[in-house]
Structure formats: structure tokens, C-alpha cells
Amino acid sequence: MLKQLKVQNFALINQAEINFQNTFVVITGETGAGKSILLDALSLALGSKSDASLAFDKSKKIIIEAVFDVSSLPIQSFFEENDIEFWNETILRREVQPDGKSRCFINDTPVNVSTLKQLGENLIDIHSQHQNLIINSATFRYNFIDSIAGCLNEREEFSQLFKQYQKDLVLLNQLIEQQQNAQKEIDYTQYLLNELIDAKLQEGELQSIEEELNQLENAENIIQNLSAAIQSLQEAEINAIQLLTQAKSNLQSIAKYHPKYNELAERLQSTIIEIKDIAHESENFLGDVEINPERIEQLNERLDIINKLLKKHNVKTDTELLQIQNNLQEKLNQFQNIDDIIIEKKKQLETLLTLLNQKAEQLSEKRMHVKSSIEKSCVEILNELSMPNAQFIVDIQKKEELTPYGKDEIKFLFTANKGVSPTEVHKAASGGEIARLMLSIKSLMAKHVHLPTIIFDEIDTGVSGNVAAKMGAIMQQMSQHIQVISITHLPQIAAKGKQHFYVYKKEIDNKTITFIKELNKEERIQEIAKMLSAGTPGDAAIQNAKELLQHT
């Protein structure tokens, strides 16, 4: 159940805190006072689209917080799957920054909007006036019938299997198409593979070729500079080693005067050894360098082969070419096995189709089993709502083709008039009639669906008087199973509530602000009397309000 709603800096509300009871709650107020703002705020906390422009103070963030008692709901697995701490009183919070950025929290754990919405769908059903048209939705019709038939989980399992069947069927068709085009593709794939095999690629070969070419193409320059370096280090008449050796002798000759001169001489000795080693390695490198035009030609030819393959396959390394070679080989292997794969996939699909047909039959049987009782219960409620000639038919037609819902096509047929054949609801019912039909459907669902709270937002539009009172009575009955919150403009429904909130506006410092307060017994009498009157309520209206409240 919804225990508390806190609204801060949203639309016309600066700050509000509402504490709800687990009963039939009514919310009233003049048109434009802001009743729907509360619903919009709650919807935001449940994951609806955010809009920073709705901030009361555009420089501050919007904060909406909804507290739900979930202690009796079987939803702990949701918290485990999403790594959220489970609290008996779960808090959903939404913050919208002035720049439009939105943050969502469940029990102080940051979550994304889809996670918030997923939890919200298990906590509350918000039925607004425009949602009367949801009766035209196939999903709604199947959910209604299957919830009462007790086969929602079975249908979900069927839907998952059906999705798998469709996915496998697409795969099979792709395989068959591949098979039909196989020979042409096999020939081309084999050609590409042979080209790579003939190239006898080796990993790292490209880098090795480029390095060797770099040496060969610059051999003369390398020889010239290595020779010059060797000459300078040790072969010239005056060379580096000779000069350093002389410098060492000079330092040694004065070593007796201070130890630091000997240290310098020792450091020069180390330098002389290092330079001799450099000269020796340079001689070795010089011996390895050769001028070989034939080798350059061979390497350029090899490099040309590899570069053409790189360009052809739009890659940059020989490693990638070798991976393409492996992929082409695997692809050929698949082509060679495609007949076997198709045969196996057809067998799998036949088995899955048999299972789907069995499960579809089971769903059909359960739906047919509750069909009559649903029709009877809906008509009884509609009769209570002053529709004595109403007929409601759950039309279940079995089809050959499978759908995500099974093999049944479900339509709701309705008529409110005697002698008129039932037809689809949207063709047969007025706004007020659809409202009453939806209320009857929702009241049946309330007994079978584990939703702790339902909100009706002016579902009573288009009805009045005795019908309104009966609608209120039905909502009151529903509140014995679940928490019911009704935003209403009808006194007959408002009087049926056990907890009554009043929404009103005030102008403060040239700003219009919406407030909400819980009414006590005397305040309820005045509010319902106002709803009964065109202007200031007189004695008759007050007496009428008292009588309405006495019959709740």
C-alpha cells in the first residue's frame, strides 16, 4: 500500500506531505486546484518522463518521494536481482535537477528509470480517465482474463517459448537461404581462402620485412656512418680512446696529491672500456650490413603481396589477415555442414511447436473455464451501476496461428441497451458506460491481481447521482481487498471514502500555491455540501452531506 507521498518544488506545490491509510481514500477539490498534480508527482516517482520545467522554483530541484508498505508482497526476488536492500517500507525517490538531469533511488540505492518503473508496476495501478480506452488493448484483455484464470505465469512461460520459436524460425529461414545461395558463396569463400593460404602468411612477418628493407635500402648510409664512428673511436691517428687514455695518465700522475684525482682516473678507465665495447659492437654491425639489390627486390615483391591482401580485406596487420583466414575456413566448414544443421534445426522447431500447441490448449481451457463467471460477475456489477440491460461477452475465438498469447483471439463485446446485439466495446459504449464497465473489470481484477493499490483519476466522468453512489460503493468494496484512492468531483463517491483529502489553491506573495489537507468529520460535511451546491452550501446541502456520510 501507498503510505506516504512527499512532494517538493513540483508544479504549483512548494512542499507537501500526505500520509495515506490502507482504506478507501478520496481526494477532492475545485477544478484546477491541483488534484492531478498529485497524480503527476506520484507518476514521476514511479518512473514517468521527467520535466525540469515543472519545478515550482526553477532554480531548485524537484524531489518526489513515495513510501510503500511491501511487507506482504512477494517481490523480494526483485530486490535480490537488482542488488537493492529490501525494506518493509520501501522508498521510491526521484530528483530532477534544474538542468533536467534526473536521478532515481530505491531505498537510497541509485537505480535507472526502467528499474524504478519495473518496481512501480508491481506496487500500484493508476487508472486515469483516458485509460478507459485501454479496454481496446489486446494486452489488457489477455491480462484481465488470465489473471482471473490464474494462468498469468503460464502465459508468460508460453510467450518466452514463442519468442524462442520465432527466433529459431528466423534462423532456419536464414540457413535455408544460405543453403540456396551456398554454391556461389562457397566458390568465392574458397577463392579468398586459397589466396591467403597461397600467401603462406606468418605472424609478425610484415614488421620483419619492413625492418629488413629499412636496413637494406639504407645500407650505404649505415656503412658510411658506422665506419666513421669506428674511425673516430679507435682507428684515427688521433682517436677518442687515445685521447681518453692520455687524460687518464694525466690524472694518475697527480693522484698522489688527492684521492679525488684517482677517482676521476678510474671513471675515465670505465669510459674507455665502454667506448672500446661500442667500437667492437659497431664493427660487428658493420660486418652484418650488406648491399643486396636482389634481396631488396625479393622483399618488395613479398611486401607487395601482403599489402594487396591488407587493402583487399581492409585491415592493417598480418595478424588480422591470419584471423580472416581462420574465419573463412570456419565459414567453409559451416557450409559443408549446413544440410545437417538445417535437419537438426527443423527437428528442434517441430518439438518446440508441439510443446507450444500443448501449452496453448492448456491456456484456452483455463480461459474458457472462467469465461462464464467473468461475464456473469461483470453483468451483475453493471446492473448495480444502473445498467439493467447490459450484456458483456468475453468472445474467445480459437485461431490456427500461434501468437504470444496462445491460439485464442479475445474480444470484449458489450451493449447497454435491450434488443441491441453486443459488439466491440469501442463501437458500442459511451464514455460513461465505458467508465462503469472498466470499474466492474477493475473490481474483479482487484481480487485476483497482487497489486496493493489502485488509483482512480476521475473515472466517474460522465456519471452522476445514484450511479455515482453505486460506483463509490463498489470502490468501497474493493478497498476491503486493496487500497483504493479515488480523485473525484462527485459528492456521492467522496462520501464513501474513509479518508478524505482536500486540494486547494492560495495566492501568497503573488504566487499561486497548491495545498492539500486531510479533512476531519466537520470539514468533510462542509466540503461535500459544497460539492452538492452551486455556490455557498445552504442548510439543505449540509443536511444532505450528513446523510451521505451516514450511509458510508
NORSULPE-V888247 format. One record per pair of residues at least 12 apart in sequence whose ideal C-beta (glycine too) atoms are under 7 Angstrom apart, sorted by sequence separation. I is the first residue (numbers start at 0). J is the second residue. D is the distance in Angstrom with one decimal. If there is no record, write none. Layout:
i:j:d
I:J:D
I:J:D
This chain:
i:j:d
92:104:4.3
103:115:4.5
305:317:6.3
308:320:5.6
378:390:6.8
395:407:5.2
396:408:4.7
424:436:6.7
441:453:6.5
528:540:4.2
531:543:5.6
3:16:7.0
4:17:4.7
105:118:6.2
250:263:5.1
251:264:4.8
378:391:5.4
410:423:5.9
411:424:5.1
414:427:5.4
415:428:6.7
502:515:5.0
528:541:4.6
531:544:6.2
3:17:6.8
91:105:5.9
250:264:3.9
377:391:4.4
395:409:5.6
413:427:5.1
501:515:7.0
3:18:5.3
394:409:7.0
413:428:5.6
500:515:5.5
501:516:5.6
2:18:6.8
3:19:6.8
89:105:6.8
90:106:5.7
393:409:6.7
394:410:4.4
500:516:6.9
528:544:4.1
2:19:6.0
70:87:4.0
89:106:5.9
247:264:5.1
250:267:6.7
374:391:5.6
415:432:5.1
500:517:5.5
501:518:5.3
524:541:6.2
527:544:3.9
1:19:5.1
69:87:6.6
374:392:6.0
393:411:6.6
394:412:5.2
474:492:7.0
44:63:4.3
68:87:6.7
374:393:5.7
455:474:6.8
498:517:6.9
499:518:4.6
43:63:5.0
44:64:6.7
68:88:5.8
69:89:4.9
86:106:5.0
247:267:4.3
373:393:5.6
392:412:4.1
438:458:6.1
471:491:5.5
475:495:4.8
524:544:4.9
527:547:6.1
0:21:4.6
12:33:6.8
44:65:4.2
246:267:5.9
247:268:6.0
437:458:6.7
471:492:3.8
474:495:6.6
524:545:5.8
527:548:6.8
11:33:5.1
66:88:5.7
67:89:5.1
83:105:5.3
84:106:5.3
391:413:5.4
467:489:4.4
470:492:6.1
10:33:7.0
40:63:5.0
83:106:5.9
370:393:4.9
390:413:6.9
413:436:6.3
468:491:4.0
471:494:7.0
472:495:6.3
12:36:6.1
41:65:6.0
66:90:5.4
84:108:6.7
91:115:6.4
243:267:5.7
247:271:6.9
390:414:5.1
434:458:5.3
467:491:3.9
471:495:3.5
499:523:5.1
524:548:6.6
11:36:6.2
83:108:4.7
370:395:6.2
434:459:6.6
467:492:5.6
501:526:5.6
523:548:6.4
10:36:4.6
64:90:6.2
65:91:4.7
389:415:5.2
434:460:6.3
463:489:6.7
9:36:7.0
91:118:7.0
243:270:6.2
244:271:6.3
388:415:6.4
434:461:5.7
435:462:6.8
64:92:4.6
91:119:6.8
243:271:5.0
367:395:6.4
388:416:5.8
434:462:6.4
453:481:6.0
459:487:5.6
10:39:6.9
81:110:6.8
366:395:5.9
386:415:5.3
388:417:4.1
392:421:5.1
452:481:6.3
457:486:5.7
63:93:4.8
430:460:6.6
431:461:3.0
451:481:5.8
452:482:4.4
453:483:5.6
454:484:4.5
455:485:4.5
456:486:4.8
457:487:6.4
459:489:5.0
9:40:5.2
240:271:6.0
243:274:7.0
390:421:4.9
430:461:4.4
431:462:4.9
442:473:5.4
450:481:6.5
451:482:6.1
455:486:6.9
457:488:6.4
62:94:5.4
429:461:6.9
438:470:5.9
445:477:4.8
452:484:6.8
61:94:6.8
81:114:5.8
459:492:5.7
494:527:5.5
6:40:4.6
60:94:5.4
61:95:4.1
240:274:5.9
363:397:6.3
446:480:5.7
493:527:5.7
60:95:6.1
239:274:5.9
240:275:6.4
438:473:6.0
442:477:5.1
445:480:5.2
4:40:6.9
60:96:5.0
445:481:5.2
4:41:6.0
60:97:6.4
490:527:4.7
493:530:6.4
59:97:6.9
58:97:6.0
57:97:6.1
490:530:3.9
77:118:6.2
366:407:6.1
490:531:5.0
13:55:5.3
232:274:5.7
359:401:6.4
363:405:6.3
10:53:5.3
12:55:6.4
54:97:6.7
362:405:4.3
363:406:6.3
9:53:6.1
11:55:6.8
51:95:5.4
363:407:5.5
10:55:6.6
51:96:6.8
232:277:6.6
233:278:4.7
8:54:5.4
9:55:6.3
45:91:6.7
49:95:4.6
51:97:5.8
232:278:4.2
355:401:5.9
359:405:4.2
8:55:4.7
44:91:4.9
51:98:6.8
74:121:5.5
359:406:4.4
8:56:5.5
44:92:6.9
51:99:4.3
44:93:5.0
229:278:5.6
386:435:6.3
43:93:5.1
8:59:5.1
384:435:4.5
8:60:6.8
9:61:5.1
49:101:4.2
229:281:5.1
8:61:5.2
228:281:5.4
229:282:6.0
494:547:3.7
8:62:6.7
9:63:6.4
381:435:6.2
494:548:5.3
7:62:4.2
67:122:5.2
381:436:6.8
225:281:5.3
229:285:7.0
491:547:6.7
495:551:5.2
6:63:5.8
490:547:6.4
494:551:5.8
381:439:5.6
5:64:4.2
225:284:5.9
226:285:6.6
380:439:3.8
225:285:4.5
4:65:5.4
377:439:4.8
380:442:6.2
3:66:4.0
222:285:6.5
377:440:6.6
1:65:6.5
2:66:4.7
2:67:6.4
1:67:5.8
2:68:5.3
46:112:5.1
222:288:5.4
377:443:6.9
0:67:6.7
221:288:5.2
376:443:5.7
0:68:5.0
46:115:4.1
45:115:6.9
46:116:3.1
218:288:5.4
373:443:6.8
45:116:6.6
218:289:6.5
219:290:6.6
218:290:4.7
46:119:5.3
45:119:3.3
214:288:6.9
215:291:6.0
45:123:6.7
215:294:6.0
216:295:6.3
215:295:4.9
385:465:6.1
385:466:4.8
384:466:5.6
42:125:6.6
212:295:6.7
385:469:6.7
384:469:5.1
2:88:6.6
212:298:5.1
383:469:5.3
384:470:6.3
38:125:6.7
211:298:6.1
208:298:5.3
383:473:7.0
208:301:6.0
380:473:6.5
208:302:5.3
205:305:5.7
198:304:5.8
198:308:6.2
205:316:6.7
205:317:4.4
195:308:6.8
204:317:5.5
202:317:6.2
202:318:5.6
200:317:5.4
202:321:6.0
200:320:5.7
200:321:5.7
1:123:6.5
195:320:6.4
195:323:6.9
196:324:7.0
195:324:4.2
192:324:6.6
192:327:4.3
191:327:5.6
192:328:6.2
188:327:5.6
192:331:6.6
188:330:5.6
189:331:6.5
188:331:5.6
185:331:6.8
185:334:5.1
181:334:5.5
181:337:6.4
178:337:5.3
177:337:6.3
174:337:6.2
178:341:6.4
174:340:6.1
175:341:6.4
174:341:5.1
171:341:6.9
174:344:6.4
171:344:4.9
170:344:6.7
171:345:6.7
167:344:6.7
171:348:6.3
167:347:6.5
168:348:6.4
167:348:5.6
164:348:6.9
167:351:6.9
164:351:5.1
163:351:6.9
164:352:6.7
160:351:6.7
164:355:6.1
160:354:6.7
161:355:6.2
160:355:5.8
157:355:6.9
157:358:4.8
157:359:6.8
153:358:7.0
157:362:6.4
153:361:6.8
154:362:6.0
153:362:6.4
150:362:5.8
150:365:4.7
149:365:7.0
148:365:4.3
148:366:5.4
148:368:6.7
148:369:4.7
144:366:5.4
147:369:5.2
144:369:7.0
147:373:6.0
144:373:6.9
161:401:6.2
161:403:5.3
158:403:4.6
157:405:6.2
144:393:6.5
154:404:6.6
154:405:7.0
141:404:4.8
144:409:6.1
141:409:6.1
140:409:4.9
140:411:6.1
134:411:6.3
135:424:7.0
134:424:5.3
135:425:5.1
147:443:6.4
143:440:6.0
146:444:5.9
134:433:6.7
147:447:5.0
143:444:6.1
146:447:4.7
131:433:4.6
134:436:7.0
146:448:4.9
131:434:5.8
134:437:6.2
131:437:5.2
126:441:6.4
124:450:5.0
123:450:6.8
126:453:6.5
126:454:6.6
128:456:6.2
122:451:6.5
123:452:4.5
124:453:4.6
125:454:4.8
126:455:5.3
127:456:4.0
128:457:5.1
122:452:6.6
126:456:6.7
128:458:6.5
123:454:6.6
125:456:6.9
126:458:6.1
128:460:5.3
73:449:6.9
72:449:6.6
72:451:6.4
38:454:6.8
38:456:5.5
35:456:6.8
38:486:6.6
0:451:4.8
1:452:5.0
23:474:5.9
0:452:5.5
23:475:5.1
34:486:5.0
23:478:3.8
22:478:5.5
26:484:6.9
24:483:7.0
22:482:6.9
23:483:4.9
24:484:4.5
25:485:5.2
26:486:4.7
27:487:6.2
21:482:5.1
25:487:5.9
27:493:5.1
25:492:6.6
25:493:4.8
34:502:4.8
33:502:5.3
32:502:4.6
25:496:3.2
32:503:5.4
33:504:6.5
23:495:6.3
24:496:6.0
32:504:5.2
23:496:5.1
28:501:5.8
23:497:5.1
24:498:4.6
25:499:5.2
26:500:4.7
27:501:5.9
28:502:3.3
22:497:4.0
28:503:5.8
22:498:5.7
26:502:6.3
20:497:6.9
36:513:6.1
20:498:4.8
37:515:6.9
19:498:7.0
33:513:3.4
1:482:6.4
32:513:6.4
0:482:4.2
17:500:6.6
11:504:6.8
17:515:6.0
13:512:5.6
27:526:6.1
11:511:5.9
15:515:5.5
11:512:6.0
12:513:5.0
11:513:3.9
27:530:6.6
